[in-house]
Amino acid sequence: EAIDEMELRHGSEAASRQQYSMTSVNNLTLMLSEVLGAMQAQSKNHTPGSGSCNKPGGKGSHPSMSQLRQMQEQLSKQLSEMKGAMEKGQQKGNKPGQANEGMNEQLAKMAAQQEYIRSQMQQAEDEMDDNKKGSGALGNVANDMNKTQEDILNKQITEATLERQQEILKIGRASC
């Protein structure tokens, strides 16, 4: 919108739109930082060996594979619910990809959660590679998680996104 206003030579309106955009970016950054901090604190507070599928290597305080799988399952449910909410919003006359403030915050939290799960899974794969037990299958999962994260950030939660989530969960169960 700021670019459109600049093209129309509406300087004050363009400046206002730019300021709004920057404020939104700053708010998103703060929220993502808080979510990441909370997730890191949560992972530090878990008890090692509490899952039936423990992480490889056994060093550090990373969540177990079963905990990551559980987090991914929760994210999958949230994505499904969000897709339904976004479809309802379109039926009410909103443009595709348009979301309200609360929905934007929820989408940002889901994207941060997907990034956290992906990074922890990548660390697990790196540890498996260090121990010569790596299968490489987790690399494909990480790529799928990146695609899902992009879909969330672009507010494009589709059937393909949900199907990818199911594939991630299948591979996650197999790698456990």
RODO-2510 file (C-alpha; in nm, 4 decimals, decimal comma):
residues 176
     n   res          X          Y          Z
     1     e     0,0000     0,0000     0,0000
     2     a     0,2899     0,2360     0,0741
     3     i     0,4297     0,1768    -0,2736
     4     d     0,0918     0,2467    -0,4306
     5     e     0,0671     0,5718    -0,2334
     6     m     0,4167     0,6706    -0,3472
     7     e     0,3246     0,6052    -0,7080
     8     l     0,0225     0,8324    -0,6637
     9     r     0,2556     1,0925    -0,5049
    10     h     0,0690     1,0935    -0,1743
    11     g     0,3758     1,1495     0,0450
    12     s     0,2113     1,1757     0,3851
    13     e    -0,0121     0,8728     0,3246
    14     a     0,2875     0,6725     0,1976
    15     a     0,4908     0,7670     0,5058
    16     s     0,2019     0,6627     0,7275
    17     r     0,1772     0,3252     0,5512
    18     q     0,5525     0,2734     0,5818
    19     q     0,5434     0,3522     0,9515
    20     y     0,2559     0,1080     1,0002
    21     s     0,4524    -0,1615     0,8153
    22     m     0,7624    -0,1064     1,0264
    23     t     0,5586    -0,1114     1,3462
    24     s     0,4040    -0,4416     1,2393
    25     v     0,7453    -0,5890     1,1558
    26     n     0,8823    -0,4769     1,4931
    27     n     0,5829    -0,6277     1,6749
    28     l     0,6275    -0,9542     1,4856
    29     t     0,9977    -0,9621     1,5704
    30     l     0,9278    -0,9085     1,9385
    31     m     0,6598    -1,1751     1,9405
    32     l     0,8808    -1,4280     1,7604
    33     s     1,1607    -1,3540     2,0042
    34     e     0,9264    -1,4150     2,2993
    35     v     0,7963    -1,7387     2,1461
    36     l     1,1473    -1,8637     2,0764
    37     g     1,2556    -1,7779     2,4309
    38     a     0,9557    -1,9608     2,5743
    39     m     1,0238    -2,2660     2,3591
    40     q     1,3898    -2,2705     2,4608
    41     a     1,2941    -2,2410     2,8270
    42     q     1,0432    -2,5225     2,7815
    43     s     1,3034    -2,7467     2,6198
    44     k     1,5474    -2,6783     2,9056
    45     n     1,2838    -2,7754     3,1645
    46     h     1,1983    -3,1149     3,0178
    47     t     1,3362    -3,4246     3,1850
    48     p     1,5801    -3,6250     2,9729
    49     g     1,4675    -3,9741     2,8802
    50     s     1,1006    -3,8974     2,9420
    51     g     0,9921    -4,0187     2,5985
    52     s     0,9886    -4,3665     2,4520
    53     c     1,1889    -4,2445     2,1542
    54     n     1,4940    -4,0638     2,2842
    55     k     1,7236    -3,8412     2,0900
    56     p     2,0463    -3,9800     1,9515
    57     g     2,3742    -3,9012     2,1205
    58     g     2,2252    -3,8272     2,4608
    59     k     2,4155    -3,5011     2,5057
    60     g     2,2769    -3,1539     2,5677
    61     s     1,9227    -3,0684     2,6663
    62     h     1,7412    -3,1084     2,3368
    63     p     1,3867    -3,2416     2,3221
    64     s     1,3541    -3,6090     2,2385
    65     m     1,2345    -3,7197     1,8971
    66     s     0,9018    -3,8243     2,0497
    67     q     0,8573    -3,4747     2,1940
    68     l     0,9392    -3,3184     1,8576
    69     r     0,6913    -3,5528     1,6905
    70     q     0,4281    -3,4558     1,9480
    71     m     0,4946    -3,0856     1,8834
    72     q     0,4666    -3,1479     1,5086
    73     e     0,1328    -3,3276     1,5595
    74     q     0,0015    -3,0317     1,7596
    75     l     0,1188    -2,7946     1,4886
    76     s    -0,0553    -3,0073     1,2276
    77     k    -0,3842    -2,9812     1,4188
    78     q    -0,3404    -2,6049     1,4554
    79     l    -0,2744    -2,5712     1,0818
    80     s    -0,5889    -2,7644     1,0027
    81     e    -0,7928    -2,5410     1,2334
    82     m    -0,6299    -2,2289     1,0896
    83     k    -0,7094    -2,3386     0,7342
    84     g    -1,0746    -2,3689     0,8315
    85     a    -1,0710    -2,0280     0,9998
    86     m    -0,9085    -1,8689     0,6960
    87     e    -1,1688    -2,0248     0,4660
    88     k    -1,4463    -1,8869     0,6868
    89     g    -1,2817    -1,5448     0,6667
    90     q    -1,2868    -1,5630     0,2863
    91     q    -1,6558    -1,6508     0,2929
    92     k    -1,7174    -1,3341     0,4965
    93     g    -1,5663    -1,1248     0,2191
    94     n    -1,2017    -1,1026     0,3210
    95     k    -0,9435    -1,1278     0,0452
    96     p    -0,7494    -1,4574     0,0141
    97     g    -0,4503    -1,4519     0,2463
    98     q    -0,5989    -1,1683     0,4512
    99     a    -0,6085    -1,2388     0,8239
   100     n    -0,7091    -1,0420     1,1302
   101     e    -0,4594    -0,9304     1,3966
   102     g    -0,5158    -1,2352     1,6214
   103     m    -0,4809    -1,4707     1,3286
   104     n    -0,1548    -1,3026     1,2246
   105     e    -0,0153    -1,3537     1,5727
   106     q    -0,1203    -1,7183     1,5737
   107     l     0,0361    -1,7712     1,2298
   108     a     0,3611    -1,6149     1,3492
   109     k     0,3654    -1,8439     1,6532
   110     m     0,3067    -2,1482     1,4322
   111     a     0,5882    -2,0420     1,1993
   112     a     0,8222    -1,9984     1,4962
   113     q     0,7208    -2,3374     1,6317
   114     q     0,7848    -2,5019     1,2934
   115     e     1,1289    -2,3379     1,2780
   116     y     1,2100    -2,4583     1,6298
   117     i     1,1058    -2,8167     1,5518
   118     r     1,3016    -2,8122     1,2266
   119     s     1,6181    -2,6795     1,3941
   120     q     1,5970    -2,9372     1,6730
   121     m     1,5443    -3,2148     1,4181
   122     q     1,8424    -3,0850     1,2198
   123     q     2,0558    -3,0962     1,5345
   124     a     1,9408    -3,4533     1,5963
   125     e     2,0406    -3,5490     1,2421
   126     d     2,3783    -3,3806     1,2865
   127     e     2,4327    -3,5810     1,6056
   128     m     2,3335    -3,9009     1,4245
   129     d     2,5820    -3,8174     1,1492
   130     d     2,8496    -3,7614     1,4155
   131     n     2,7665    -4,1040     1,5574
   132     k     2,7542    -4,2581     1,2072
   133     k     2,3887    -4,3536     1,2574
   134     g     2,2307    -4,0952     1,0257
   135     s     1,9828    -4,2076     0,7644
   136     g     1,9423    -3,8826     0,5717
   137     a     1,5626    -3,9121     0,5947
   138     l     1,5489    -3,6250     0,8402
   139     g     1,6992    -3,3945     0,5773
   140     n     1,3899    -3,4458     0,3617
   141     v     1,1714    -3,3747     0,6630
   142     a     1,3615    -3,0523     0,7280
   143     n     1,2990    -2,9422     0,3682
   144     d     0,9279    -3,0190     0,4042
   145     m     0,9217    -2,8255     0,7305
   146     n     1,0806    -2,5265     0,5557
   147     k     0,8092    -2,5392     0,2894
   148     t     0,5407    -2,5570     0,5578
   149     q     0,6953    -2,2622     0,7387
   150     e     0,6922    -2,0613     0,4142
   151     d     0,3255    -2,1505     0,3618
   152     i     0,2438    -2,0306     0,7132
   153     l     0,4341    -1,7055     0,6724
   154     n     0,2696    -1,6431     0,3354
   155     k    -0,0735    -1,7253     0,4831
   156     q    -0,1185    -1,9933     0,2174
   157     i    -0,2341    -2,2916     0,4231
   158     t    -0,3704    -2,5309     0,1619
   159     e    -0,4500    -2,8982     0,1282
   160     a    -0,0944    -2,9452     0,0007
   161     t     0,0356    -2,7944     0,3271
   162     l    -0,1762    -3,0334     0,5320
   163     e    -0,0697    -3,3312     0,3180
   164     r     0,2947    -3,2318     0,3651
   165     q     0,2317    -3,2238     0,7400
   166     q     0,0995    -3,5802     0,7240
   167     e     0,4134    -3,6884     0,5349
   168     i     0,6328    -3,5207     0,7968
   169     l     0,4481    -3,7083     1,0698
   170     k     0,4811    -4,0418     0,8859
   171     i     0,8556    -4,0013     0,8436
   172     g     0,8842    -3,8801     1,2047
   173     r     0,7164    -4,1970     1,3300
   174     a     0,9402    -4,4133     1,1124
   175     s     1,2601    -4,2450     1,2326
   176     c     1,1716    -4,2982     1,5974
***
